[in-house]
């Protein structure tokens, strides 16, 4: 009963943690985007147009992202923002008119830079798991070695029969410190 | 000691007149550090059917004329008589000086020996086939009846019986001509007696099951002795004992034994009164004493024996009395058990014997009483019917024919005869002894102790485990029976301490020294109860558990005899308990225990080994630890397998970590870009 209760608590904690992690990512993203959109809508509507058109890859990424924590959306959006932000800044500095904004969003070079930055995000998402894989493999190898040493020690201490499948009930471990072995 | 010296000492003590010893040079054997038994000097006239007599010297009293009886180990000494003989206040009583086990070098075996004073003079007859000068009535009165009756009176006063009176065990003192009865200790009561010296009911029994008897049995043996001495020969010498017994049942003992011989008219009523087959009609000590002193005879009046009009035919023979029929039926048990299920016996008793009461009683034999057996079998029914036909006769049940007071010693032959052991067990379980007691018209002095023996047997025989059953019954009820375990071969320990010492001596022989005999012997001999330990041995379903239980029992026995060291026994158990140590899962603990066991071996204390191999706390720790280790091992197995073989998990982890790193890098780039732009915009 206690174990079931604990399991439930753990499940809740895990699901809550995942929700918080996903929620934090989303909140962060929505906050940044909303802040930028609101600022642009108030002070420079043409810049909002450039921003909206430029951030389309992020929108697409957000729509297709099913990963926990929405790391794909964050990566693509962050890189996409890196590509869009200079043009929005340039528009704001030069004077945010609809003509300039329209010219900017119809400029292939501008679009290529903004979308290229987003593509760089995708490249990052593709390359980094391979790097991580190498790291995890090395780490796992070390863990396996530690576990194999422990396994060998157990067999040496308890004999080869210890390799047999354990009983269903989980027993309490030996209390070496409290129990005195007599008459040895 | 030379033969000449020996002879001179014997002559000096007057013992040389007791017959020439057969001398063969041999090494002396010392009992209790004092009594030197001469295996080379046999005293043939003191031999018994179950023991040989040897000249013995008392080193502290060299003038004492002693002899030692070396017993057959399968026939125990008469322990009750050895103990109670001290209470017999009569100088003619031969009281045992010492008894115990000895290393009998001629055979290389241990034997039981009893050291006794030599009786004065020669036996009245060297053998029962011999012929002697017929005794006159006055000699019989003066030299035989007078002194023997006086001694018997003293013996009976302390609730003992002689049960060994016969011309070959009665000795005539050369000084005054008086007769002195010989020893009574070398075998159970009546065992050494030829059948004709036993009353009919005891003569029918197995020699070891004739029972302790009472004064009437001694008077009967004395009557036969008088008869033989008066005639100068044994009138039934050379006849088949079974034929003599049959004639005694048919004609009565007096007529059957006397045959065509004639007794002196003064002696005939005396012998007839002593040979009455009904013990209650037989002369007692006072009657015989009165005759010896006054010469007056008050012959007992026998009850008439009812004879049938027509004989009962069975197995080619005919019976005319109930007692004859009981004897006839008991000789062919399998056929008799078929006959008893018919109503032939009842009809014969009713119509030919014309005994309505007996007919009714036989008819009621098949009824089950509240305290009787749960199921009636033909064997039980036959045994009951035989008891009704011959109430004074022995208990008869298949191969067992025993007097109730001889059931204790009846266990001994059953030790080697499985069929007899089974019969004895069924007899006790069938409550035949109770039935026999209820069938008796008049009580006898030995009935109470016989009932107690039957109750004890019932307790032991009802359990079949090690330490109980027939072996326990035999050792418990025969205190002088040595341990007869085949594992101990040449040894004959009498006490628990001696058994441990014997086992220690034999421990290196390669056998594992523990069997049903040893267990039962310890259960019977040790002070206090070890039934719990014995039950543990019986209940152990694994070899190792059984070995530990055996060790615990022996350790307990050793602890009760603290001076006994048992190094070889310790080593034997350690060797056989190696699997028990191997059962410990924890290798370091196993090695520690093994080292501790070897270290303690030098002390030879079995309790040390018990504490080492049978430590529950260690076992529990080991068991729990093993389960934990097994679980942990399985857990590690799974983890290693997952880490080395689960590509999906590796991919998933890589993806997750890669995406997280990507997000972090991209976020940092974005923040840096934003920062640069803000700086540029504001700058």
Contacts between the chains, C-beta under 8 A, distances in Angstrom:
chain1	res1	chain2	res2	distance
A	25	B	663	7.9
A	67	B	655	7.9
A	67	B	656	7.7
A	67	B	659	5.9
A	68	B	656	7.5
A	69	B	659	7.7
A	69	B	660	7.1
A	69	B	663	7.6
A	71	B	659	3.8
A	71	B	660	5.5
A	71	B	662	6.5
A	71	B	663	4.1
A	72	B	659	6.2
A	74	B	663	4.2
A	74	B	666	6.7
A	74	B	667	6.4
A	75	B	659	6.9
A	75	B	662	4.3
A	75	B	663	4.7
A	75	B	665	7.8
A	75	B	666	4.2
A	76	B	666	7.6
A	77	B	666	7.9
A	77	B	670	8.0
A	78	B	663	7.2
A	78	B	666	3.6
A	78	B	667	4.8
A	78	B	669	6.5
A	78	B	670	3.8
A	79	B	666	4.8
A	79	B	669	6.6
A	79	B	670	7.1
A	81	B	670	4.8
A	81	B	673	7.2
A	81	B	674	7.5
A	82	B	666	7.7
A	82	B	669	5.2
A	82	B	670	5.1
A	82	B	673	4.4
A	85	B	670	7.8
A	85	B	673	5.5
A	85	B	674	6.1
A	85	B	677	5.5
A	86	B	673	7.3
A	86	B	677	6.4
A	89	B	677	4.5
A	89	B	680	7.0
A	89	B	681	6.0
A	92	B	681	7.2
A	93	B	681	6.5
A	121	B	662	7.4
A	121	B	666	5.5
A	124	B	662	4.4
A	124	B	665	6.2
A	124	B	666	6.1
A	125	B	658	7.3
A	125	B	659	6.1
A	125	B	662	4.8
A	127	B	658	7.8
A	128	B	657	8.0
A	128	B	658	3.7
A	128	B	659	7.0
A	128	B	661	4.7
A	128	B	662	4.5
A	128	B	665	7.6
A	129	B	651	8.0
A	129	B	654	4.5
A	129	B	655	4.8
A	129	B	657	7.3
A	129	B	658	3.0
A	129	B	659	7.0
A	130	B	654	7.2
A	130	B	658	7.1
A	131	B	658	6.6
A	131	B	661	7.3
A	132	B	653	7.5
A	132	B	654	4.6
A	132	B	655	7.8
A	132	B	657	3.8
A	132	B	658	4.0
A	132	B	661	6.3
A	133	B	650	6.6
A	133	B	651	7.5
A	133	B	654	3.7
A	133	B	658	7.5
A	135	B	657	7.3
A	136	B	650	6.3
A	136	B	653	5.2
A	136	B	654	5.7
A	136	B	657	6.6
A	137	B	650	7.0
A	140	B	643	4.5
A	140	B	644	7.7
A	140	B	650	7.5
A	143	B	639	7.9
A	143	B	643	6.2
A	144	B	640	5.4
A	144	B	643	5.1
A	144	B	644	6.0
A	147	B	636	4.8
A	147	B	639	5.7
A	147	B	640	5.2
A	147	B	643	7.9
A	148	B	636	7.9
A	148	B	640	6.4
A	150	B	632	7.9
A	150	B	636	6.0
A	151	B	633	6.0
A	151	B	636	4.6
A	151	B	637	7.1
A	151	B	640	7.2
A	154	B	629	5.1
A	154	B	632	6.3
A	154	B	633	5.0
A	154	B	636	7.6
A	155	B	633	7.2
A	156	B	587	6.8
A	157	B	586	6.4
A	157	B	587	5.8
A	157	B	588	6.6
A	157	B	629	7.0
A	158	B	585	5.1
A	158	B	586	6.1
A	158	B	587	7.0
A	158	B	625	7.3
A	158	B	626	5.7
A	158	B	629	4.4
A	158	B	630	7.4
A	158	B	633	7.9
A	159	B	585	5.7
A	159	B	587	6.1
A	161	B	585	6.8
A	161	B	626	7.9
A	161	B	630	7.9
A	162	B	585	7.3
A	162	B	626	6.8
A	162	B	629	5.1
A	162	B	630	5.0
A	162	B	633	5.1
A	163	B	633	6.4
A	164	B	630	6.5
A	165	B	630	7.8
A	165	B	634	6.5
A	166	B	627	6.7
A	166	B	630	4.3
A	166	B	631	4.3
A	166	B	633	7.9
A	166	B	634	5.1
A	167	B	627	6.1
A	167	B	630	7.6
A	170	B	631	6.3
A	171	B	624	5.3
A	171	B	627	3.9
A	171	B	628	5.7
A	171	B	631	7.3
A	172	B	624	6.1
A	172	B	628	7.3
A	173	B	624	7.0
A	173	B	625	7.1
A	173	B	628	4.2
A	174	B	621	5.2
A	174	B	624	5.2
A	174	B	625	3.7
A	174	B	628	6.4
A	175	B	621	7.8
A	179	B	617	6.4
A	179	B	621	5.2
A	180	B	617	7.9
A	181	B	589	6.5
A	181	B	592	7.2
A	181	B	615	7.9
A	181	B	617	7.6
A	181	B	618	5.6
A	181	B	621	6.8
A	182	B	611	7.0
A	182	B	615	5.6
A	182	B	617	6.4
A	182	B	618	6.7
A	183	B	596	6.1
A	183	B	608	7.9
A	183	B	611	5.6
A	183	B	612	6.4
A	183	B	615	7.5
A	184	B	589	7.2
A	184	B	592	4.1
A	184	B	593	6.1
A	184	B	595	7.8
A	184	B	596	5.2
